Structures are given as C-alpha cells and as structure tokens.
C-alpha cells in the first residue's frame, strides 16, 4: 500500500500507549535512582509492561493506519459487481475491498458531518477519502457519495454487494435497524452484505479498556436478528480480534 495513505485515526489510538509506557518507565527510573521504597516499582512497572504490550498489539495487530484485511473470502466470491460502502470514513474498507476484489467498483458513502469529525478530526472528509483512493491507485473504480445510511439516496435493487465496517454499530438501535433495512432495499436479489462491528472482547478490553467500548454495543445475536427481519439470509458469521463480522444475502 502506498505510504501516502493516511486513514486519519486519532494519534492517541495508535501511539497513546507509548506515552503511558514512557511515563511509567520514567517514574520507575526516579524510584530507583532516588531510592524511594522499592514497593512503588510494582504498580508503575506493571503499568509500563501493560502499555508496551498493549501498544505493540495496537501497532502490529490492529494497525489502524495500515491495510485492513477482508475478514472472509465468502463475500462476493465471484469477485465482481457494484458495491456500496456504508459509512466509508476515510476509505479503509473501500480500499480493502477494491484490492481484494479487482473486478468490483465501489460507491463510498458517508455524511461527512459532526460524527465524522468526532472520529477523524476537523478535516475535509471527501478530499481525504479521495486522496487515499488516489494514493492506492483505485480512484478510477470508486465514487464518493454524501448520504445518510439510514436513508440511502439510491433506488431499489442498485448494488451487487454492500460493505460496512465499524459504522452501523455507532447508531442507536432504531438507527441500526433503519440502516440494515436500507441495505436490504438497495441490494439486488441475491446481493450480499458484509458488516463488521466492534466486539467487546479480551483484545479490546486489554488494549483500550473503556476507550472503544461505547454504550451502543449490542449482543452478537442482535445483528442476525436485524438482518433476518430486513429480509436477509445469514451466510456466515465470525470473529476476529475486536471484530464481529456477518455476511448475509438478500432473497433471490
């Protein structure tokens, strides 16, 4: 992947643990050289060890500003079609799909408003997304659309596939249901939907604690229930570190 790609995630998600590690190690050094009670080394040493290990997991495991692997080979296995990226953000999932499925095209949709700035800062979202697509050499197979996942600006049966990563789960229950119903509406019969959401698991809890555990997280069984209610048949569900993913297909 081109080095100029920047998915614009806040610096503290990728590097915040390094500051904690530096603080903990600095305090340990003071304790040692100033001959303070050695018992104080235990909590600050533990803090430093956690920060180093958790930071390594973030940098080399999650790699938020690196390429995102597709969680399954079963989505659009034929490798072609017109795909909607719902809540495209700065393009991480769009780029992952376009690289994994070289015969697809993508419409990358986002509102690019306040919620976007909460995640990526005050940037021109459309320019950042296009810059990343261009840096990856994929701009000719992608288009950007401003729109709301809960009320998609497309006709019925428009797309062969839909992908959404870490976006629908940031909506409330009602908003999530609307977004999934809209996904079912604009999918062609037989079209496939790949959704990824944040999973509250040991990886997430260990590395970030409450930082990424938001109040709108739902039980894993909730998502298949919503998809079934929208007229989608579950094809596959699985888990990756800090991620639940679901592949569903519209009745054909």
C-alpha positions as CSV (number, residue, x, y, z in Angstrom):
1,X,0.0,0.0,0.0
2,X,1.2,3.5,-0.9
3,X,2.9,5.3,2.0
4,X,0.9,8.5,1.4
5,X,-2.3,6.8,2.6
6,X,-3.5,8.2,5.9
7,X,-6.7,7.0,7.4
8,X,-6.7,9.9,9.9
9,X,-7.4,7.9,13.1
10,X,-6.5,10.0,16.2
11,X,-2.9,9.7,17.2
12,X,-3.7,8.6,20.7
13,X,-5.3,5.4,19.4
14,X,-2.1,4.3,17.7
15,X,0.5,5.9,19.9
16,X,-1.1,6.8,23.2
17,X,0.2,3.6,24.9
18,X,3.8,4.8,24.2
19,X,3.2,7.9,26.3
20,X,1.9,5.8,29.1
21,X,4.9,3.5,28.8
22,X,7.3,6.4,28.9
23,X,5.6,7.8,32.0
24,X,5.6,4.5,33.8
25,X,9.3,3.8,33.0
26,X,10.2,7.4,33.9
27,X,8.6,7.0,37.3
28,X,10.4,3.7,37.8
29,X,13.7,5.3,37.0
30,X,13.0,8.0,39.6
31,X,12.1,5.5,42.2
32,X,15.3,3.6,41.5
33,X,17.7,6.5,41.4
34,X,16.1,8.5,44.3
35,X,16.0,5.3,46.4
36,X,12.3,5.6,47.1
37,X,10.5,2.5,48.5
38,X,11.0,-0.4,46.0
39,X,7.4,-1.4,46.5
40,X,6.5,1.5,44.3
41,X,8.1,-0.2,41.4
42,X,5.4,-2.8,41.3
43,X,2.4,-0.7,40.2
44,X,4.4,1.5,37.8
45,X,6.3,-1.4,36.4
46,X,3.1,-3.2,35.8
47,X,1.7,-0.1,34.1
48,X,4.7,0.1,31.8
49,X,4.5,-3.6,30.9
50,X,0.8,-3.3,30.1
51,X,1.4,-0.2,28.0
52,X,4.3,-1.8,26.0
53,X,2.3,-5.0,25.3
54,X,-0.9,-3.2,24.5
55,X,0.8,-0.7,22.3
56,X,2.5,-3.5,20.4
57,X,-0.9,-5.1,19.8
58,X,-2.3,-1.8,18.5
59,X,0.6,-1.1,16.2
60,X,1.2,-4.5,14.8
61,X,-2.1,-6.2,15.4
62,X,-4.8,-3.6,14.7
63,X,-2.6,-1.3,12.6
64,X,-5.3,1.3,12.3
65,X,-3.5,3.3,9.6
66,X,-2.4,0.2,7.7
67,X,-4.3,-2.1,5.3
68,X,-7.5,-3.7,6.5
69,X,-7.7,-7.4,5.6
70,X,-11.1,-8.8,4.5
71,X,-12.4,-11.0,7.2
72,X,-13.8,-13.6,4.9
73,X,-13.4,-15.0,1.3
74,X,-17.1,-15.7,1.1
75,X,-18.2,-12.1,0.4
76,X,-18.6,-11.6,-3.4
77,X,-16.7,-14.7,-4.1
78,X,-17.2,-14.2,-7.8
79,X,-15.0,-11.1,-7.4
80,X,-17.1,-8.6,-9.4
81,X,-20.0,-6.2,-9.1
82,X,-21.0,-2.7,-7.9
83,X,-20.6,-2.3,-4.1
84,X,-21.8,0.3,-1.6
85,X,-19.5,1.1,1.3
86,X,-21.9,2.4,4.0
87,X,-20.1,4.7,6.4
88,X,-16.9,4.7,4.3
89,X,-15.0,7.1,6.6
90,X,-11.5,7.7,5.2
91,X,-11.7,4.7,2.9
92,X,-10.1,1.8,4.8
93,X,-12.8,-0.7,3.9
94,X,-13.3,0.6,0.4
95,X,-9.6,0.2,-0.4
96,X,-9.6,-3.3,1.3
97,X,-12.5,-4.4,-0.9
98,X,-11.2,-2.9,-4.2
99,X,-7.8,-4.6,-3.7
100,X,-9.3,-8.0,-2.7
101,X,-11.9,-7.9,-5.5
102,X,-10.2,-6.3,-8.5
103,X,-13.3,-6.5,-10.7
104,X,-15.5,-4.5,-8.4
105,X,-16.4,-0.8,-8.3
106,X,-17.3,1.0,-5.1
107,X,-19.6,3.9,-4.1
108,X,-18.2,5.2,-0.8
109,X,-20.9,6.8,1.2
110,X,-20.7,9.0,4.3
111,X,-22.3,12.0,5.8
112,X,-19.0,13.8,6.4
113,X,-20.6,15.8,9.3
114,X,-20.2,16.1,13.1
115,X,-20.0,12.4,13.7
116,X,-17.3,12.1,11.1
117,X,-15.2,14.8,12.8
118,X,-15.6,13.0,16.1
119,X,-13.7,10.1,14.7
120,X,-11.3,11.7,12.3
121,X,-10.9,15.3,13.3
122,X,-11.8,18.5,11.5
123,X,-10.7,17.5,8.0
124,X,-12.3,17.7,4.6
125,X,-13.6,14.1,4.6
126,X,-14.3,13.9,0.9
127,X,-10.9,15.2,0.0
128,X,-9.2,12.8,2.5
129,X,-11.2,9.8,1.2
130,X,-10.3,10.6,-2.5
131,X,-6.7,11.3,-1.6
132,X,-6.4,7.8,-0.1
133,X,-8.2,6.2,-3.1
134,X,-5.8,8.0,-5.4
135,X,-2.7,7.0,-3.4
136,X,-3.8,3.4,-3.6
137,X,-4.3,3.8,-7.4
138,X,-8.0,2.9,-7.1
139,X,-9.7,6.3,-7.8
140,X,-10.9,5.1,-11.2
141,X,-13.0,2.3,-9.6
142,X,-14.6,4.4,-6.9
143,X,-17.0,7.3,-6.5
144,X,-17.9,9.3,-3.4
145,X,-21.5,9.9,-2.3
146,X,-22.7,12.1,0.5
147,X,-25.6,10.4,2.2
148,X,-27.1,9.0,5.4
149,X,-27.0,5.2,6.0
150,X,-30.5,5.5,7.4
151,X,-32.0,6.9,4.3
152,X,-29.8,5.9,1.3
153,X,-30.1,8.1,-1.8
154,X,-30.3,5.1,-4.2
155,X,-33.1,3.2,-6.0
156,X,-34.2,-0.3,-5.0
157,X,-32.0,-3.2,-6.2
158,X,-29.0,-1.0,-7.2
159,X,-26.0,-2.9,-5.7
160,X,-24.5,-6.3,-6.1
161,X,-22.9,-6.0,-2.6
162,X,-22.7,-3.8,0.4
163,X,-19.8,-3.5,2.9
164,X,-19.9,-1.6,6.2
165,X,-17.2,-1.5,8.8
166,X,-17.5,-0.1,12.3
167,X,-20.2,2.3,11.3
168,X,-23.7,0.8,11.8
169,X,-22.9,-0.2,15.4
170,X,-22.4,3.5,16.2
171,X,-26.0,4.2,15.5
172,X,-28.7,3.6,18.1
173,X,-31.0,0.6,18.0
174,X,-33.5,2.3,15.8
175,X,-30.8,3.8,13.6
176,X,-29.1,0.4,13.1
177,X,-32.4,-1.2,12.1
178,X,-33.1,1.6,9.6
179,X,-29.6,1.2,8.1
180,X,-29.9,-2.5,7.7
181,X,-33.3,-2.2,6.2
182,X,-32.0,0.4,3.7
183,X,-29.1,-2.0,2.9
184,X,-31.6,-4.7,2.1
185,X,-33.7,-2.3,0.0
186,X,-30.8,-1.2,-2.3
187,X,-29.3,-4.7,-2.7
188,X,-30.2,-6.6,-5.8
189,X,-31.9,-10.0,-5.2
190,X,-29.0,-12.4,-4.4
191,X,-26.8,-9.5,-3.4
192,X,-24.5,-9.8,-0.4
193,X,-24.0,-7.7,2.7
194,X,-20.8,-7.8,4.8
195,X,-21.0,-5.9,8.1
196,X,-18.2,-5.6,10.6
197,X,-18.8,-4.2,14.1
198,X,-16.7,-3.7,17.2
199,X,-16.7,-6.7,19.5
200,X,-16.3,-6.2,23.2
201,X,-13.7,-9.0,23.7
202,X,-10.5,-9.6,25.6
203,X,-8.4,-7.9,22.9
204,X,-10.4,-4.7,23.1
205,X,-10.7,-4.7,26.8
206,X,-6.9,-5.3,27.3
207,X,-5.7,-2.8,24.8
208,X,-8.2,0.1,25.1
209,X,-10.4,-0.6,28.1
210,X,-13.3,1.9,28.1
211,X,-11.9,4.0,25.2
212,X,-13.6,2.0,22.4
213,X,-16.3,0.3,24.5
214,X,-19.3,2.5,23.7
215,X,-22.8,2.4,25.1
216,X,-24.3,1.3,21.7
217,X,-22.6,-2.0,21.6
218,X,-25.0,-4.9,21.1
219,X,-25.1,-8.6,21.8
220,X,-23.8,-10.6,18.9
221,X,-27.2,-12.2,18.3
222,X,-28.8,-8.8,17.7
223,X,-27.3,-8.3,14.3
224,X,-28.5,-11.6,12.7
225,X,-32.0,-10.9,14.1
226,X,-32.0,-7.4,12.5
227,X,-30.8,-8.9,9.2
228,X,-33.4,-11.6,9.2
229,X,-36.1,-9.0,9.9
230,X,-34.9,-7.0,6.9
231,X,-35.2,-10.0,4.6
232,X,-31.6,-11.1,4.6
233,X,-30.4,-14.7,4.9
234,X,-27.4,-15.2,7.1
235,X,-24.5,-16.8,5.2
236,X,-21.6,-16.6,7.6
237,X,-20.8,-15.0,10.9
238,X,-17.4,-15.0,12.6
239,X,-15.0,-13.2,14.8
240,X,-11.6,-11.5,14.5
241,X,-9.7,-9.6,17.3
242,X,-12.1,-6.9,18.5
243,X,-14.4,-7.5,15.5
244,X,-17.6,-9.4,14.8
245,X,-18.5,-9.9,11.1
246,X,-21.6,-11.1,9.3
247,X,-22.3,-12.0,5.7
248,X,-25.9,-12.0,4.6
249,X,-27.7,-12.5,1.3
250,X,-30.9,-10.9,0.0
251,X,-33.6,-13.3,-1.0
252,X,-33.0,-14.1,-4.7
